[in-house]
Amino acid sequence: MTAEVVAAMTGHSRRPGPDPPNARIPTTPGPLRSSPVEGTHLSPQAHQRLQEEVGWRSGPRRSEISQWIERAREHGDIKENADYDAAKNEQGHNEARIRHLEGLLRSAVIVDGTSDDHVGPGVIVGILMDGDDAPIEYLVGSIEERHETYDVLSVSSPLGKALLGAEVGAVVSYEAPRTGKRLSVEVVGIRSLD
């Protein structure tokens, strides 16, 4: 399989030239099951929810939007047709979300076995900010995670990066993105989501 074919199939390109002799090009992209910090970390539930969303958006929702566009075309001149413009806009948003989710799911790392002794994706971490009296608990993971009780702390955020690998009692510092101020937090608890 040539680089051009892979680029056409995946939407990704790489620098021109022949494929390296040992190059392995995956034919069936899918989630990785691992614990490294690379990739998008998702719980099995979030992975399933996102797969269902892709199915809905590329099936029934895409069909609904197509029908909406057809009905809007029947109203006459599409140059001054607000309904047609809205339908086409929604179609663009839907297709962009499908592409985003498919890319995210291709590189997803499913976190199903987490440790209670180190901060990592899939755990609940309790932190005490400098000057605060009460700890705050976060679910560490991807922004695509959703939870009814806990806010999600992304592993790619400055605080999330600083906390990765920390143990209970550790004090970590990070640079606040907006102010550039150096802040410190203490890890006061780590537990699994279960």
C-alpha positions as CSV (number, residue, x, y, z in Angstrom):
1,M,0.0,0.0,0.0
2,T,1.5,3.3,-1.0
3,A,1.7,6.5,1.1
4,E,-0.7,8.2,-1.3
5,V,-3.3,5.5,-0.8
6,V,-2.9,5.7,2.9
7,A,-3.2,9.4,2.8
8,A,-6.3,9.2,0.7
9,M,-7.9,6.6,3.0
10,T,-7.0,8.3,6.3
11,G,-6.9,12.0,5.4
12,H,-3.3,12.1,6.8
13,S,-0.2,12.7,4.7
14,R,3.4,12.2,5.3
15,R,6.5,13.4,3.6
16,P,7.0,12.1,0.1
17,G,9.2,9.2,-0.6
18,P,9.1,5.4,-0.6
19,D,7.7,3.6,2.4
20,P,10.4,2.4,4.8
21,P,11.2,-1.3,4.3
22,N,9.8,-2.3,7.7
23,A,6.7,0.0,7.5
24,R,3.6,-1.5,8.8
25,I,0.4,0.2,7.7
26,P,-2.6,-0.8,9.7
27,T,-5.5,-2.1,7.6
28,T,-8.0,-2.0,10.3
29,P,-7.5,1.0,12.6
30,G,-8.9,0.6,16.1
31,P,-8.4,1.5,19.7
32,L,-5.2,0.6,21.5
33,R,-5.4,-1.2,24.9
34,S,-2.5,0.3,26.8
35,S,-1.6,2.5,29.7
36,P,0.9,5.0,28.2
37,V,-0.1,8.7,28.2
38,E,0.1,9.0,24.4
39,G,-3.2,9.0,22.5
40,T,-6.7,9.9,23.7
41,H,-7.5,8.1,26.9
42,L,-11.1,6.9,27.1
43,S,-13.0,4.7,29.5
44,P,-14.8,1.7,27.9
45,Q,-18.1,3.6,28.5
46,A,-16.9,6.7,26.8
47,H,-15.4,4.7,23.9
48,Q,-18.8,2.9,23.4
49,R,-20.7,6.2,23.6
50,L,-18.5,7.8,21.0
51,Q,-18.9,4.8,18.7
52,E,-22.6,5.1,19.0
53,E,-22.5,8.8,18.3
54,V,-20.5,8.1,15.1
55,G,-23.1,5.5,14.1
56,W,-26.0,7.9,14.7
57,R,-24.3,10.9,13.0
58,S,-23.3,8.9,9.9
59,G,-26.6,7.1,9.7
60,P,-29.9,8.5,10.9
61,R,-28.6,12.1,11.5
62,R,-27.0,12.3,8.0
63,S,-30.2,11.1,6.5
64,E,-32.3,13.7,8.4
65,I,-30.0,16.5,7.2
66,S,-30.2,15.3,3.6
67,Q,-34.0,15.4,3.8
68,W,-33.9,18.8,5.4
69,I,-31.7,20.0,2.5
70,E,-34.1,18.5,-0.1
71,R,-37.1,20.2,1.6
72,A,-35.3,23.5,1.7
73,R,-34.4,23.3,-2.0
74,E,-38.1,22.9,-2.8
75,H,-38.7,26.5,-1.4
76,G,-37.0,28.0,-4.4
77,D,-33.9,30.1,-5.0
78,I,-31.2,28.7,-2.8
79,K,-29.3,32.0,-2.8
80,E,-31.8,33.7,-0.5
81,N,-33.0,30.6,1.3
82,A,-32.2,30.7,5.1
83,D,-33.5,27.2,5.6
84,Y,-31.2,25.8,3.0
85,D,-28.2,27.8,4.5
86,A,-29.1,26.4,8.0
87,A,-29.3,22.8,6.7
88,K,-26.0,23.1,4.8
89,N,-24.4,24.6,7.9
90,E,-25.7,21.7,10.0
91,Q,-24.4,19.2,7.4
92,G,-20.9,20.8,7.7
93,H,-21.0,20.6,11.5
94,N,-22.2,17.0,11.4
95,E,-19.5,15.9,9.0
96,A,-16.8,17.7,10.9
97,R,-17.9,16.0,14.1
98,I,-17.9,12.6,12.4
99,R,-14.3,13.2,11.1
100,H,-13.2,14.3,14.6
101,L,-14.7,11.3,16.3
102,E,-13.3,8.8,13.8
103,G,-9.8,10.2,14.3
104,L,-10.2,10.2,18.0
105,L,-11.4,6.6,18.1
106,R,-8.6,5.5,15.8
107,S,-6.0,6.8,18.3
108,A,-8.0,6.0,21.4
109,V,-6.3,4.2,24.4
110,I,-9.0,2.4,26.4
111,V,-8.2,2.7,30.1
112,D,-9.8,-0.2,31.9
113,G,-7.3,-1.1,34.6
114,T,-6.2,1.8,36.7
115,S,-3.9,2.1,39.7
116,D,-5.0,3.7,43.0
117,D,-1.5,4.7,43.9
118,H,-0.5,7.0,41.0
119,V,-2.4,9.7,39.2
120,G,-3.3,8.6,35.6
121,P,-6.1,8.5,33.2
122,G,-9.3,6.9,34.6
123,V,-8.8,7.7,38.2
124,I,-10.4,10.2,40.6
125,V,-7.8,12.5,42.0
126,G,-8.4,14.8,45.1
127,I,-6.3,17.9,45.1
128,L,-5.9,20.7,47.5
129,M,-5.0,24.0,45.9
130,D,-2.7,26.5,47.7
131,G,-4.8,28.6,50.1
132,D,-7.9,26.3,49.8
133,D,-9.4,24.5,52.8
134,A,-11.4,21.8,51.0
135,P,-10.0,19.4,48.3
136,I,-11.5,19.2,44.8
137,E,-12.0,15.9,43.1
138,Y,-11.6,15.4,39.3
139,L,-11.9,12.5,36.9
140,V,-8.5,12.4,35.1
141,G,-9.0,11.7,31.4
142,S,-10.0,13.0,28.0
143,I,-12.3,15.9,27.4
144,E,-14.6,13.5,25.7
145,E,-15.3,11.8,29.0
146,R,-18.5,12.7,30.7
147,H,-19.5,12.1,34.3
148,E,-22.5,13.2,36.3
149,T,-20.5,13.8,39.5
150,Y,-17.0,14.8,38.6
151,D,-15.5,17.4,36.3
152,V,-12.9,16.0,33.9
153,L,-9.3,17.0,34.2
154,S,-7.6,16.6,30.8
155,V,-4.2,14.8,30.8
156,S,-3.1,17.4,28.2
157,S,-3.9,20.4,30.4
158,P,-1.0,22.0,32.4
159,L,-2.4,20.8,35.7
160,G,-3.2,17.3,34.2
161,K,0.4,17.0,32.9
162,A,1.8,18.1,36.3
163,L,-0.3,15.5,38.2
164,L,0.4,12.5,36.0
165,G,2.4,9.9,38.0
166,A,2.1,11.8,41.3
167,E,1.3,9.9,44.5
168,V,-0.8,10.9,47.5
169,G,1.1,13.5,49.5
170,A,3.0,14.9,46.5
171,V,3.0,18.6,45.9
172,V,3.2,19.5,42.2
173,S,3.4,22.8,40.5
174,Y,2.3,24.0,37.1
175,E,2.0,27.2,35.2
176,A,-1.5,28.7,34.9
177,P,-2.3,29.1,31.2
178,R,-3.9,32.5,31.3
179,T,-1.7,34.3,33.9
180,G,1.6,32.4,33.6
181,K,1.6,32.3,37.4
182,R,3.2,29.3,39.0
183,L,0.7,27.4,41.2
184,S,1.1,24.4,43.5
185,V,-1.4,21.7,44.4
186,E,-1.2,18.8,46.8
187,V,-2.5,15.3,45.9
188,V,-4.7,14.3,48.8
189,G,-6.4,11.3,47.3
190,I,-6.4,8.8,44.4
191,R,-9.0,6.2,43.7
192,S,-10.5,4.3,40.8
193,L,-13.7,5.4,39.3
194,D,-15.5,2.2,40.1
